[in-house]
Amino acid sequence: MSNHDFDFWFGSWKVRNRRLKEALAGSSEWIEFDATVNVIPVWGGAANFDQYEALATPWGPIYGLTLRLYDDKSKQWAIYWANRNNGRLDTPMYGGWADGRGEFYDQEPYRGRMIYVRFLWSNPTPDTAGWEQAFSDDGGKTWEVNWVMERARV
């Protein structure tokens, strides 16, 4: 793990999203939509932020911002997400990279209860990157993947 783990991500990307219609509700219906992401490094790669825009979704436009900060002491990243709809940074995810895979976790409220959330980054190359989000409402024993992104560099 280093402050260069996300260097592959800098630049402009097209994103194909697959998202469960409803998470943690037994849904098997996936919604697909496109988005764009622009990623900018700061602090020599020890931090970066991106702007995410998905204009045509069933939930209305999604305007997001992600801030990633690397801590040299813990050798971990903190990932903060903000959605324009609520105008604040959400609970940070913490984790790091090993063997070409990034794993990040947090615990946050969802529909009146606390759940675990996981982000997995997989198979990053200079031109592609996979990402998924999963929720667990049983303390991390089982995970429901509810959002998958396949990214291609513009």
N, C-alpha and C positions, 0 to 999 in steps of 0.2 A: 504494500500500500504506500502510495506517495501522493504528493500534491499534484501529480500529473495524471492521475487515474482517469480523469474526464477529458484529457486533451483531445481524444478522438471525436468528441462531441461538439467542439467549437465550429461554428459556421451555421449555414442554413440547411434546413431539412424539410422534407415532406413526410407526413405521418399518416399511416392508415391505422385507424382506431377500430377496435372491436370491444364493445362494452356491454356487460349484462344489463338488461333492461331494469332489473331491480336486484341489488345485492342482498345476500343473507335472507332471501325470501323463497328459496327453492326454484328460482327462475332458471330457465334454460334458453331464453330468448336473447339473442345477441343483436345489438344495434351496431351498424358500421357507418363510419363517417371519416372525412379527411380533415387534416389540420396542417398548419405550418409551425415551425419552431426556428427561432434564431437564437444562437448561443454565443455569449461573449465572455472571454476570460478576463479576470482581473487579478491583481496581486501575483503576477507571474504564474498563474495557474492554480494558486492556492485557494482561489474562489472563482466562481463563475455564476452567471445568471442567464436565464433564457426567458423568452416571451413566447407563449403558446397561444395560438388562435385557431379555434374550430368554429366556423361561422354558421354551418348548417347541421345542427343536431336536434333531436327531438326535445331536448331540454332547453333549447335556445342557444345563442352563441356562448362559447366558453372562451373567456379571456383569462389566461393564467400567467403567472410568473413564478419561476423557481429560482431560489438562491441556494447555492451549495458552498459550504465553508469547510476547509480542511484544517484539522487540529494536529499540528506536528507532534505534540506530546502524547496524545492518545492514539495517533495514527488512524483516526476515524474522520469520516465526513458527517456533517450535519446537513440535511436537506430540508429546506423550508419551501412550502407551496403557498401561493396566494391566489385567490380567485377574485376577479373584479367584483363579483356579486356580493362578497362580504367585506372586501377591502382590508383584509388583515393577513398576516402570516399565520399559517396553521401550525399545529404541533410539529416539531422537527422529527425527521427520521434520522436514525444513527446507524452507521455501519461502515463497510469498506469492501475492498476488492481482493479476491484471491483466485488464481488460476483462470483469469478472464471472465469472472462472474462477480457482479456487485450485489450484495445483500444489505438491505436497510430496513429497520424496524422501528415502530413506535406503538404506543397505546393511546387511544383517543376515544372520545364519545361518539356513538353512532346510534341514532334512534333511541336515545334515553339509556343506553348501557355502554360500558367500556368494552372495546374490542382491541385486538392486535391487528396491525396493518403491516404488510410486507411489500417492499419494492424489490424486484429482481431485474437486474440488467444482465443480458446474455449476448455472447458472440459479437462484441463490438469489432468493427473493422473501420477503415477510413471512410467507407461509403454506406455502411448499414449498421443498425443496432436494434436489438430486441429489448423490450421492457414489458413487465407485467406488474399489476397490483393485485394483491389478494387480502382477504379479510378472514379473521378467525374469531369466533365468539365462544370458543371453548379453551381459551388459554394457550393457543398455539398447537393443540393436538391435531387439528385438521384445518385446512385452508381452502377457501373458495376463491379461485381466480375470477376477478370481475372486470378487469380492464387489461387489454393487450394492445401494445403499439409496435408496429413494424415501421422502422424509420429508414429513409433513403436520402442521401445527401443531394441537394439541389445543385 
